[in-house]
Amino acid sequence: MTTGGVLLLLFLLACGALAVATLVVAGRGGRGPAEPPRSHPVAPGTWPTPAR
C-alpha cells in the first residue's frame, strides 16, 4: 500500500469515528451534566451560565 493509500485509510477512519461520536452526543443530548440543553433551559434574552 502506498503512502497515499495509508493516508486515505486514516482519513476515512477518522471521518467514521467523528460520525459515530456525533451520533452518540446527539443521541444523549449533550456531552455531560453541564451540556445537555434539555436539562438546562435558558430563559429568552439571557446568557447561559455554567452549572456550579
N, C-alpha and C positions, 0 to 999 in steps of 0.2 A: 504494500500500500504506500502510495506516495505521501509526501508531506501535506499536499493539498487535500488528499482524501482523509487524512487523520484530522486535519483542522475542520473539515466539513462534518465529520462524525462528531467531534467535540461540540461544534456549534449546534448541531441537531439535538444532541443530548442535553445541552444547556437550555435550549428552547423548550424541550419536553419537560424538564424539571421546573422551569418557570411557569409553564402552563398548569402543571399539577399543583404547584404552590398557590397559584392564583385561584384555582378552583377550591382548594381547601380553605383559604382565607375568605373567599366569597361565601362559601357554604357555612362557615362559622359566624359570619357577620363581623369579623374583625380579627386582629392579631392577638389580642389578650384582654384582660379585665378592664383596662383603661381605654380600649379602642372601639368596642362594638357600638355603633351608632344607635342600635335599637335599645340598648340598656342605659344609654346616657343621652337622652334627648336634649337638644339645645333650644332654648326659648328664642323665638324670632327677634332679630335685632340685637342679639348679644353675641359675645365672642365665646367660643368653647374654652373651658379651663380644664387643666389636668386634674385627675382624681387625686385626692390627698389621703 
